[in-house]
Amino acid sequence: MNASYIARSGAVASRILDGEMVIMSAVDSTLFSLNEVATVVWQAADGCTPLSEIVTLRICAQFDVSPNEARADAEAFVEELARHGILLVSDRPMVGVSPHASENS
């Protein structure tokens, strides 16, 4: 996996409702409901932690999943949310990103 860093966009609102993370895009009012694994990725998206580290230390450590499967699923999830402007992706750490500003959990 190439080094990629992810951060939450400032143009979203997120909240845990009934145990599920729900995200709404302020751009087009699209709603996303995340499963447990996707919620771990979302909450770890601080702009400074590489996605590979999130997969290894958080997903594989918490869930019964192989590293290859976890990596593929995480990359697909990140790609999908990045297409909607929900996650920001960079090949370098993102300084000055405040991932917790829009979360009301």
Secondary structure as UniProt FT lines:
FT   STRAND          5..8
FT   STRAND          12..17
FT   TURN            18..19
FT   STRAND          20..25
FT   TURN            26..28
FT   STRAND          31..34
FT   HELIX           36..44
FT   STRAND          46..50
FT   HELIX           51..53
FT   HELIX           54..59
FT   HELIX           60..62
FT   HELIX           67..83
FT   TURN            84..85
FT   STRAND          87..90
FT   TURN            95..96
FT   TURN            99..102
//
